[in-house]
Amino acid sequence: MNIDKLKLQIIAKIMSTDDVELLNRIQEIIDAYKSNSFVNEPSSTYQKTTSENIRVFSEWEQKRIDIALKQVENGEYITDEEAQIEIEKWFNEQEK
């Protein structure tokens, strides 16, 4: 299939959809391509309310948040101070 035919097929599919989420994702892909900032993360979704946008987490993001909350509840975390000490130790080991 040549590139012009592919472009026309994609345009036709875009024109035939009323799925706002799909169109927003297509826009995000195009914007990321233009800025060369592709990342391997799910894209953000926002729901418009009367005066503000509300961030809606994807299923993957919500699952990660739930896991993190359970870890905090179970005491499975370190403080920023403890993390800084570990990082400093790691840097010192790398210098040897």
DSSP file with accessible surface (Angstrom, degrees, kcal/mol):
  #  RESIDUE AA STRUCTURE BP1 BP2  ACC     N-H-->O    O-->H-N    N-H-->O    O-->H-N    TCO  KAPPA ALPHA  PHI   PSI    X-CA   Y-CA   Z-CA
    1    1 A M              0   0  150      0, 0.0     2,-0.1     0, 0.0     0, 0.0   0.000 360.0 360.0 360.0 133.9    0.0    0.0    0.0
    2    2 A N     >  -     0   0  100      1,-0.1     4,-2.1     4,-0.0     5,-0.2  -0.392 360.0-110.2 -83.2 164.7    1.4    3.4   -0.9
    3    3 A I  H  > S+     0   0  110      1,-0.2     4,-2.6     2,-0.2     5,-0.2   0.860 114.3  54.3 -64.3 -37.4    1.6    6.2    1.6
    4    4 A D  H  > S+     0   0  103      2,-0.2     4,-2.2     1,-0.2    -1,-0.2   0.917 109.4  47.7 -65.5 -39.9   -1.1    8.4    0.0
    5    5 A K  H  > S+     0   0  117      2,-0.2     4,-2.3     1,-0.2    -1,-0.2   0.917 111.8  50.6 -66.5 -41.4   -3.6    5.6    0.1
    6    6 A L  H  X S+     0   0   77     -4,-2.1     4,-2.5     1,-0.2     5,-0.2   0.928 109.4  51.0 -61.9 -44.7   -2.8    4.8    3.7
    7    7 A K  H  X S+     0   0  117     -4,-2.6     4,-2.8     1,-0.2    -1,-0.2   0.923 110.1  49.5 -59.0 -44.3   -3.2    8.5    4.7
    8    8 A L  H  X S+     0   0  120     -4,-2.2     4,-2.5     1,-0.2    -1,-0.2   0.893 110.1  50.6 -64.5 -38.7   -6.6    8.6    3.0
    9    9 A Q  H  X S+     0   0   74     -4,-2.3     4,-2.1     2,-0.2    -1,-0.2   0.917 112.4  46.8 -64.8 -42.3   -7.7    5.5    4.8
   10   10 A I  H  X S+     0   0   84     -4,-2.5     4,-2.5     2,-0.2    -2,-0.2   0.934 112.3  49.9 -65.4 -44.9   -6.6    6.9    8.1
   11   11 A I  H  X S+     0   0   92     -4,-2.8     4,-2.8     1,-0.2    -2,-0.2   0.919 109.4  52.1 -59.6 -42.3   -8.3   10.3    7.4
   12   12 A A  H  X S+     0   0   58     -4,-2.5     4,-1.6     1,-0.2    -1,-0.2   0.914 110.3  48.2 -62.1 -41.3  -11.5    8.5    6.4
   13   13 A K  H  X S+     0   0  146     -4,-2.1     4,-0.6     2,-0.2    -1,-0.2   0.899 112.1  49.2 -66.8 -40.6  -11.5    6.5    9.7
   14   14 A I  H >< S+     0   0   52     -4,-2.5     3,-1.1     1,-0.2    -2,-0.2   0.931 110.7  50.4 -62.8 -44.1  -10.9    9.7   11.7
   15   15 A M  H 3< S+     0   0  148     -4,-2.8    -1,-0.2     1,-0.2    -2,-0.2   0.817 108.9  52.7 -65.2 -27.5  -13.7   11.5    9.9
   16   16 A S  H 3< S+     0   0   94     -4,-1.6     2,-0.3    -5,-0.2    -1,-0.2   0.548  94.5  86.9 -89.9  -3.9  -16.2    8.6   10.6
   17   17 A T    <<  -     0   0   30     -3,-1.1    -4,-0.0    -4,-0.6     0, 0.0  -0.709  44.2-177.2-101.4 147.8  -15.6    8.4   14.4
   18   18 A D        +     0   0  154     -2,-0.3     2,-1.0     5,-0.0    -1,-0.1   0.143  47.8 124.4-116.0  12.7  -17.4   10.4   17.1
   19   19 A D     >  -     0   0   82      1,-0.2     4,-2.4     2,-0.1     5,-0.2  -0.645  42.4-168.9 -80.2 104.0  -15.2    8.8   19.8
   20   20 A V  H  > S+     0   0   98     -2,-1.0     4,-2.8     1,-0.2     5,-0.2   0.891  84.7  54.3 -63.5 -39.2  -13.7   11.8   21.6
   21   21 A E  H  > S+     0   0  105      2,-0.2     4,-2.3     1,-0.2    -1,-0.2   0.929 109.5  47.6 -62.2 -43.8  -11.3    9.6   23.6
   22   22 A L  H  > S+     0   0   77      2,-0.2     4,-2.5     1,-0.2    -2,-0.2   0.939 112.6  48.9 -62.0 -45.6   -9.9    8.0   20.4
   23   23 A L  H  X S+     0   0   58     -4,-2.4     4,-2.5     1,-0.2    -2,-0.2   0.900 110.4  51.2 -63.6 -38.9   -9.6   11.4   18.7
   24   24 A N  H  X S+     0   0   86     -4,-2.8     4,-2.4     2,-0.2    -1,-0.2   0.902 110.1  49.6 -63.8 -39.5   -7.7   12.8   21.8
   25   25 A R  H  X S+     0   0  119     -4,-2.3     4,-2.3     2,-0.2    -2,-0.2   0.904 109.9  50.5 -66.8 -40.0   -5.3    9.9   21.8
   26   26 A I  H  X S+     0   0   43     -4,-2.5     4,-2.5     2,-0.2    -2,-0.2   0.933 110.5  50.3 -61.1 -43.4   -4.7   10.4   18.0
   27   27 A Q  H  X S+     0   0   95     -4,-2.5     4,-2.9     1,-0.2    -2,-0.2   0.917 109.2  51.1 -61.4 -42.1   -4.0   14.0   18.7
   28   28 A E  H  X S+     0   0   66     -4,-2.4     4,-2.7     2,-0.2    -1,-0.2   0.902 109.8  50.1 -61.7 -40.9   -1.6   13.1   21.5
   29   29 A I  H  X S+     0   0  101     -4,-2.3     4,-2.5     2,-0.2    -2,-0.2   0.937 112.4  46.6 -63.8 -45.1    0.3   10.7   19.2
   30   30 A I  H  X S+     0   0   73     -4,-2.5     4,-2.5     2,-0.2    -2,-0.2   0.934 113.9  48.1 -63.5 -44.7    0.6   13.4   16.5
   31   31 A D  H  X S+     0   0   76     -4,-2.9     4,-1.9     1,-0.2    -2,-0.2   0.913 112.5  48.7 -62.7 -42.3    1.7   16.0   19.1
   32   32 A A  H  X>S+     0   0   20     -4,-2.7     5,-2.1    -5,-0.2     4,-0.6   0.899 110.8  51.1 -64.6 -38.7    4.3   13.6   20.6
   33   33 A Y  H ><5S+     0   0  160     -4,-2.5     3,-0.8     1,-0.2    -2,-0.2   0.926 109.4  50.2 -64.4 -42.5    5.6   12.7   17.1
   34   34 A K  H 3<5S+     0   0  161     -4,-2.5    -1,-0.2     1,-0.2    -2,-0.2   0.873 117.4  39.5 -62.9 -37.2    6.0   16.4   16.2
   35   35 A S  H 3<5S-     0   0   74     -4,-1.9    -1,-0.2    -5,-0.2    -2,-0.2   0.415 104.6-128.1 -94.7   1.4    7.9   17.1   19.4
   36   36 A N  T <<5 +     0   0  139     -3,-0.8    -3,-0.2    -4,-0.6    -4,-0.1   0.862  68.1 130.4  56.8  37.6    9.9   13.8   19.3
   37   37 A S      < +     0   0   63     -5,-2.1     2,-0.2    -6,-0.2    -1,-0.1  -0.317  24.9 161.7-119.8  51.7    8.8   13.0   22.9
   38   38 A F        -     0   0  122     -6,-0.2     2,-0.3    -5,-0.1    -9,-0.0  -0.505  13.3-177.0 -70.8 135.3    7.5    9.5   22.7
   39   39 A V        -     0   0  106     -2,-0.2     2,-1.3     2,-0.2    -2,-0.1  -0.957  34.6-120.8-130.0 155.3    7.3    7.8   26.1
   40   40 A N  S    S+     0   0  169     -2,-0.3    -2,-0.0     2,-0.0     0, 0.0  -0.443  76.9 103.3 -94.3  60.2    6.3    4.3   26.9
   41   41 A E  S    S-     0   0  137     -2,-1.3    -2,-0.2     0, 0.0     2,-0.0  -0.977  79.2 -94.1-136.4 152.8    3.4    5.3   29.2
   42   42 A P        -     0   0   45      0, 0.0     2,-0.1     0, 0.0    16,-0.1  -0.337  50.0-107.9 -62.4 148.2   -0.3    5.3   28.8
   43   43 A S        -     0   0   28      1,-0.1     2,-0.2    -2,-0.0    15,-0.1  -0.374  34.1-103.0 -78.4 159.2   -1.7    8.6   27.7
   44   44 A S        -     0   0   40     -2,-0.1     2,-0.4    13,-0.1    13,-0.1  -0.508  29.1-157.3 -81.7 148.9   -3.6   10.9   30.1
   45   45 A T  E     -A   56   0A  40     11,-0.8    11,-2.9    -2,-0.2     2,-0.4  -0.982   7.1-169.1-126.8 137.9   -7.3   11.3   29.9
   46   46 A Y  E     -A   55   0A 127     -2,-0.4     2,-0.5     9,-0.2     9,-0.2  -0.965  11.7-148.8-126.7 143.2   -9.3   14.2   31.2
   47   47 A Q  E     -A   54   0A 119      7,-2.5     7,-2.5    -2,-0.4     2,-0.4  -0.951  21.1-130.8-109.9 132.6  -13.0   14.7   31.8
   48   48 A K  E     -A   53   0A 148     -2,-0.5     5,-0.2     5,-0.2     2,-0.2  -0.657  27.3-179.5 -84.2 126.5  -14.4   18.2   31.3
   49   49 A T        -     0   0   49      3,-2.6    -1,-0.0    -2,-0.4     5,-0.0  -0.479  51.7 -74.8-106.5-169.0  -16.6   19.4   34.1
   50   50 A T  S    S+     0   0  146      1,-0.2     3,-0.1    -2,-0.2    -2,-0.0   0.888 123.2   0.7 -58.5 -40.4  -18.4   22.8   34.2
   51   51 A S  S    S+     0   0   95      1,-0.2     2,-0.3     0, 0.0    -1,-0.2   0.461 125.7  36.4-131.4  -1.4  -15.2   24.7   35.1
   52   52 A E        -     0   0  115     -5,-0.0    -3,-2.6     2,-0.0     2,-0.4  -0.977  69.4-112.0-150.8 161.2  -12.3   22.4   35.3
   53   53 A N  E     -A   48   0A  97     -2,-0.3     2,-0.5    -5,-0.2    -5,-0.2  -0.812  27.8-153.0 -93.4 135.9  -10.6   19.3   33.8
   54   54 A I  E     -A   47   0A  72     -7,-2.5    -7,-2.5    -2,-0.4     2,-0.3  -0.946  17.2-125.3-112.2 126.7  -10.5   16.2   36.1
   55   55 A R  E     -A   46   0A  71     -2,-0.5     2,-0.5    -9,-0.2    -9,-0.2  -0.539  22.2-160.2 -71.5 127.6   -7.7   13.7   35.5
   56   56 A V  E     -A   45   0A  46    -11,-2.9   -11,-0.8    -2,-0.3     2,-0.2  -0.957  13.7-135.9-111.6 121.1   -9.0   10.2   35.0
   57   57 A F        -     0   0   97     -2,-0.5   -13,-0.1   -13,-0.1     2,-0.0  -0.510  16.6-121.4 -77.5 143.5   -6.4    7.5   35.6
   58   58 A S     >  -     0   0   31     -2,-0.2     4,-2.8   -15,-0.1     5,-0.2  -0.277  32.6-102.3 -70.8 167.7   -6.2    4.6   33.2
   59   59 A E  H  > S+     0   0  177      1,-0.2     4,-2.2     2,-0.2     5,-0.2   0.911 124.6  51.0 -58.8 -42.4   -6.7    1.1   34.5
   60   60 A W  H  > S+     0   0  141      2,-0.2     4,-2.0     1,-0.2    -1,-0.2   0.933 111.5  46.7 -61.7 -46.6   -2.9    0.5   34.5
   61   61 A E  H  > S+     0   0   28      1,-0.2     4,-2.4     2,-0.2    -2,-0.2   0.922 111.8  50.4 -64.0 -44.3   -2.3    3.8   36.5
   62   62 A Q  H  X S+     0   0   76     -4,-2.8     4,-2.7     1,-0.2    -1,-0.2   0.898 108.7  52.6 -62.4 -37.9   -5.0    3.0   39.0
   63   63 A K  H  X S+     0   0  139     -4,-2.2     4,-2.2    -5,-0.2    -1,-0.2   0.925 109.9  48.4 -62.9 -43.2   -3.6   -0.4   39.6
   64   64 A R  H  X S+     0   0  142     -4,-2.0     4,-2.3     2,-0.2    -2,-0.2   0.896 111.6  49.8 -64.5 -39.2   -0.1    1.0   40.3
   65   65 A I  H  X S+     0   0   56     -4,-2.4     4,-2.6     2,-0.2    -2,-0.2   0.933 109.8  50.8 -64.4 -44.7   -1.6    3.6   42.7
   66   66 A D  H  X S+     0   0   77     -4,-2.7     4,-2.1     1,-0.2    -2,-0.2   0.904 110.2  49.6 -60.7 -41.4   -3.5    0.9   44.5
   67   67 A I  H  X S+     0   0   71     -4,-2.2     4,-2.2     1,-0.2    -1,-0.2   0.936 111.3  49.3 -61.8 -45.7   -0.3   -1.2   44.9
   68   68 A A  H  X S+     0   0   44     -4,-2.3     4,-2.2     1,-0.2    -2,-0.2   0.904 109.5  51.4 -63.1 -40.9    1.6    1.8   46.2
   69   69 A L  H  X S+     0   0   96     -4,-2.6     4,-2.5     1,-0.2    -1,-0.2   0.906 109.6  49.8 -63.5 -40.7   -1.1    2.7   48.7
   70   70 A K  H  X S+     0   0  133     -4,-2.1     4,-2.0     2,-0.2    -1,-0.2   0.895 108.8  53.3 -63.9 -39.4   -1.1   -0.9   50.0
   71   71 A Q  H  <>S+     0   0   83     -4,-2.2     5,-3.2     2,-0.2    -2,-0.2   0.920 109.8  47.5 -62.4 -41.2    2.7   -0.7   50.4
   72   72 A V  H ><5S+     0   0   83     -4,-2.2     3,-1.7     1,-0.2    -2,-0.2   0.936 110.3  52.1 -65.0 -45.2    2.4    2.4   52.4
   73   73 A E  H 3<5S+     0   0  146     -4,-2.5    -1,-0.2     1,-0.3    -2,-0.2   0.867 111.5  47.7 -58.1 -35.2   -0.3    0.9   54.6
   74   74 A N  T 3<5S-     0   0  106     -4,-2.0    -1,-0.3    -5,-0.2    -2,-0.2   0.365 117.3-112.9 -88.0   3.3    2.0   -2.1   55.2
   75   75 A G  T < 5 +     0   0   47     -3,-1.7     2,-1.6    -4,-0.2    -3,-0.2   0.697  68.7 145.1  74.3  19.1    5.0    0.1   56.0
   76   76 A E      < +     0   0  116     -5,-3.2     2,-0.3    -6,-0.2    -1,-0.2  -0.478  44.0  81.8 -91.5  66.0    6.8   -1.0   52.9
   77   77 A Y        -     0   0  141     -2,-1.6     2,-0.3    -5,-0.1     0, 0.0  -0.965  64.8-133.3-155.1 167.1    8.5    2.3   52.1
   78   78 A I        -     0   0   80     -2,-0.3     2,-0.0     3,-0.0    -2,-0.0  -0.937  28.9-110.8-124.7 155.2   11.5    4.3   53.1
   79   79 A T     >  -     0   0   63     -2,-0.3     4,-2.5     1,-0.1     5,-0.2  -0.303  30.9-107.7 -76.3 167.0   11.7    8.0   53.9
   80   80 A D  H  > S+     0   0  119      1,-0.2     4,-2.6     2,-0.2     5,-0.2   0.905 122.1  53.9 -61.0 -39.9   13.3   10.6   51.7
   81   81 A E  H  > S+     0   0  145      1,-0.2     4,-2.0     2,-0.2    -1,-0.2   0.925 108.9  47.5 -61.4 -44.5   16.1   10.9   54.2
   82   82 A E  H  > S+     0   0   90      1,-0.2     4,-2.4     2,-0.2    -1,-0.2   0.900 111.5  51.6 -63.6 -39.0   16.7    7.1   54.1
   83   83 A A  H  X S+     0   0   25     -4,-2.5     4,-2.7     1,-0.2    -2,-0.2   0.914 107.8  51.8 -64.3 -41.4   16.6    7.2   50.3
   84   84 A Q  H  X S+     0   0  101     -4,-2.6     4,-2.5     1,-0.2    -1,-0.2   0.900 109.3  50.1 -63.0 -39.3   19.2   10.0   50.2
   85   85 A I  H  X S+     0   0   82     -4,-2.0     4,-2.5     2,-0.2    -2,-0.2   0.927 111.3  48.4 -64.1 -44.8   21.5    7.9   52.5
   86   86 A E  H  X S+     0   0  111     -4,-2.4     4,-2.4     1,-0.2    -2,-0.2   0.904 112.1  49.2 -62.0 -41.5   21.2    4.9   50.3
   87   87 A I  H  X S+     0   0   75     -4,-2.7     4,-2.8     2,-0.2    -2,-0.2   0.929 110.4  50.4 -63.8 -44.5   21.9    6.9   47.2
   88   88 A E  H  X S+     0   0  111     -4,-2.5     4,-2.4     1,-0.2    -2,-0.2   0.923 110.8  49.4 -60.5 -42.6   25.0    8.5   48.8
   89   89 A K  H  X S+     0   0  125     -4,-2.5     4,-2.3     2,-0.2    -1,-0.2   0.918 110.6  50.7 -61.0 -43.2   26.2    5.0   49.8
   90   90 A W  H  X S+     0   0  138     -4,-2.4     4,-2.0     2,-0.2    -2,-0.2   0.933 110.1  49.1 -62.6 -44.1   25.7    3.8   46.2
   91   91 A F  H  X S+     0   0  100     -4,-2.8     4,-1.6     1,-0.2    -1,-0.2   0.919 110.4  51.2 -61.7 -40.6   27.6    6.8   44.8
   92   92 A N  H  X S+     0   0   69     -4,-2.4     4,-0.7     1,-0.2    -1,-0.2   0.898 109.7  49.8 -64.1 -39.6   30.5    6.2   47.2
   93   93 A E  H >< S+     0   0  120     -4,-2.3     3,-0.6     1,-0.2    -1,-0.2   0.861 108.5  53.3 -66.1 -35.9   30.6    2.5   46.2
   94   94 A Q  H 3< S+     0   0  111     -4,-2.0    -1,-0.2     1,-0.2    -2,-0.2   0.807 103.8  56.5 -69.3 -29.3   30.7    3.5   42.5
   95   95 A E  H 3<        0   0  157     -4,-1.6    -1,-0.2    -5,-0.2    -2,-0.2   0.711 360.0 360.0 -74.7 -19.6   33.7    5.8   43.1
   96   96 A K    <<        0   0  204     -4,-0.7    -3,-0.0    -3,-0.6    -4,-0.0  -0.199 360.0 360.0 -77.2 360.0   35.8    3.0   44.5
